[in-house]
């Protein structure tokens, strides 16, 4: 699987993202997100939720729930809480929950994924779909997800990771300065999320279409060590 584990070599500094910039970007995207991204992201979302449904534990946190595209696919016995930084996206998720009578969804909250209000060990599983390359500091996202998931629980990520070479690598590198306008980092590498030498990845699987997205599952270690290193 040809994804970058190292930080991409850049001629120019990466365009910075901050919470307000992300809010602005997804305020623009909210009305068209499902139409623009729903189709291409659907296989990755379905695969991630299928993995969540297979794993033990009922307390599930979806980080970056967006408009709630994944919510109908969770099993009814799961108890899903979704958070997002965008109020506009959350409003659409709430409409979906009401319209489709999604009883497995027990809460939606506007929240910064890098500074969650949840207690330690509050969840069995946390899943972030297409979120890691959106947040300003993905390592902090990883540490917060680890903190709120019990030791031995599972952290799942579906994301686009930068290519190693070729035309896609060139496109990703060229688009990198547009991160603030887009609302995500096109040149996002696995090492931007976690340290591959220090973190054991339990599973890594390419997702359609054409392996553009990757599903990663990590068994949650002791959270305090991760937070100390973040």
C-alpha positions in Angstrom: 0.0 0.0 0.0 1.8 3.1 -1.2 1.0 5.8 1.4 3.5 8.1 3.0 4.5 7.3 6.5 7.0 10.2 6.7 6.3 13.9 6.5 6.1 15.0 2.9 9.1 17.0 1.5 7.7 20.5 0.9 9.3 23.4 -0.8 6.8 25.7 0.9 5.5 25.7 4.5 2.3 23.9 5.0 -0.7 26.2 5.1 -1.9 26.4 8.7 -5.4 25.3 9.8 -7.1 26.6 12.9 -10.5 25.9 14.5 -12.0 29.1 13.0 -10.7 28.3 9.6 -12.2 24.8 9.7 -15.5 26.2 10.9 -15.5 28.7 8.0 -14.6 26.0 5.4 -17.4 23.7 6.5 -19.9 26.5 6.8 -19.3 26.8 3.1 -19.4 23.0 2.5 -22.4 22.1 4.6 -25.1 22.7 2.0 -23.3 20.7 -0.7 -21.2 18.2 1.3 -23.4 15.2 0.7 -23.7 15.8 -3.0 -20.0 16.5 -3.5 -18.4 14.1 -1.1 -21.1 11.6 -0.2 -20.6 9.3 -3.1 -16.8 9.1 -3.2 -16.6 8.7 0.6 -19.4 6.2 1.0 -17.3 2.9 0.6 -14.8 4.1 3.2 -17.6 5.1 5.6 -19.4 1.8 5.2 -16.2 -0.2 5.7 -15.4 1.8 8.9 -18.8 1.4 10.4 -18.8 -2.3 9.5 -15.6 -2.6 11.5 -17.1 -0.7 14.4 -20.1 -3.0 14.4 -17.9 -6.0 14.5 -15.8 -4.8 17.5 -16.8 -5.5 21.1 -18.3 -2.6 23.1 -21.4 -0.5 22.6 -20.1 3.0 23.5 -19.0 4.6 20.2 -17.7 8.1 19.6 -17.7 9.4 16.0 -15.3 12.3 15.7 -16.1 14.7 12.9 -19.6 13.3 12.4 -20.4 16.0 9.8 -23.8 15.7 8.2 -24.3 12.2 9.7 -23.8 10.2 6.5 -22.4 7.2 8.5 -25.0 7.2 11.3 -27.7 5.0 9.7 -25.2 2.2 9.3 -24.4 1.6 13.0 -26.1 -1.5 14.5 -29.0 -0.7 16.8 -27.3 -2.0 19.9 -24.5 0.5 19.6 -24.8 3.8 21.5 -23.3 6.5 19.2 -22.2 10.0 20.2 -21.2 12.3 17.3 -19.1 15.5 17.6 -18.2 18.1 15.1 -16.8 21.6 15.1 -19.3 22.8 12.5 -22.8 23.8 13.8 -24.1 23.8 10.3 -23.0 20.2 9.7 -24.4 19.1 13.0 -27.8 20.6 12.2 -27.9 18.4 9.1 -26.9 15.4 11.1 -29.7 16.1 13.6 -32.2 16.3 10.8 -31.0 12.9 9.5 -31.4 11.3 13.0 -34.9 12.6 13.3 -36.0 11.7 9.8 -34.6 8.2 9.9 -35.4 7.5 13.6 -31.9 6.5 14.4 -32.3 5.3 18.0 -28.6 4.2 18.2 -27.5 7.8 18.1 -27.7 9.1 21.7 -26.0 12.5 21.3 -24.7 15.1 18.9 -22.4 17.9 20.2 -20.5 20.8 18.9 -17.0 20.2 20.1 -13.3 20.6 19.3 -11.9 17.2 18.7 -8.5 18.3 20.0 -10.1 19.4 23.4 -13.0 17.1 24.1 -15.2 17.6 27.1 -15.6 13.8 27.8 -14.2 12.0 30.8 -11.3 9.6 30.4 -12.3 6.1 29.3 -15.8 7.2 28.3 -16.0 5.1 25.1 -15.2 1.6 23.9 -14.5 2.7 20.3 -13.7 6.1 18.6 -13.8 6.4 14.9 -12.7 9.4 12.8 -13.7 9.3 9.1 -12.1 11.9 6.9 -11.3 14.0 9.9 -7.6 13.5 10.7 -6.4 15.7 7.7 -9.0 18.4 8.7 -7.9 19.2 12.3 -5.1 21.6 13.0 -3.1 19.1 15.0 -3.7 15.4 14.1 -1.3 14.1 16.8 -3.5 15.9 19.4 -6.6 14.4 17.8 -5.0 11.0 18.2 -4.1 11.7 21.9 -7.6 12.9 22.7 -9.2 9.9 21.1 -6.9 7.7 23.1 -7.8 9.5 26.3 -11.5 9.1 25.9 -11.4 5.5 24.9 -10.8 2.8 27.5 -7.4 1.0 27.5 -7.8 -2.0 25.2 -10.5 -0.3 23.2 -10.2 0.6 19.5 -9.3 3.7 17.5 -10.3 3.7 13.8 -9.4 6.2 11.1 -10.5 6.4 7.5 -8.5 9.0 5.6 -6.6 10.0 2.5 -2.9 9.7 3.0 -0.3 11.3 0.7 1.1 9.2 -2.1 4.8 8.3 -2.2 5.3 9.4 -5.8 3.7 9.9 -9.2 1.0 12.2 -10.5 -1.1 12.0 -7.3 1.9 13.0 -5.2 2.4 16.0 -7.5 -1.3 17.1 -7.3 -1.2 16.7 -3.5 1.9 18.8 -3.1 0.6 21.5 -5.5 -2.7 21.8 -3.6 -1.0 21.9 -0.2 -1.0 25.8 0.1 -4.8 25.7 -0.4 -5.4 23.8 2.8 -7.1 26.7 4.6 -9.5 27.3 1.7 -10.3 23.6 1.2 -10.6 22.9 4.9 -8.1 19.9 4.9 -4.5 19.1 4.2 -4.1 17.4 0.7 -0.5 16.2 1.5 -1.4 14.5 4.8 1.0 11.7 5.8 0.4 8.9 8.3 3.2 10.3 10.5 1.2 13.5 10.8 -1.4 11.4 12.7 0.8 8.9 14.7 4.3 7.7 15.2 4.6 4.4 13.2 7.6 3.3 15.3 5.8 3.8 18.6 2.2 2.9 17.7 1.2 -0.6 16.7 -1.3 -0.5 13.8 -3.5 -3.5 14.1 -5.0 -3.3 10.6 -4.5 -1.2 7.5 -6.8 -1.6 4.5 -7.2 0.3 1.3 -10.8 1.4 0.6 -12.5 2.1 -2.7 -12.5 4.0 -5.0 -9.0 2.8 -6.3 -7.5 2.8 -2.8 -7.8 6.6 -2.5 -8.7 6.2 1.2 -7.2 3.9 3.9 -8.8 2.3 7.0 -6.5 2.1 10.0 -7.3 0.4 13.3 -5.2 0.8 16.5 -5.7 -1.0 19.8 -5.8 1.8 22.4 -2.7 1.8 24.7 -2.6 3.5 28.1 -3.7 7.1 27.4 -1.5 9.0 29.9 1.7 8.1 28.0 0.3 9.3 24.7 -0.8 12.6 26.3 2.5 13.2 27.8 4.2 12.7 24.4 1.7 14.9 22.5 
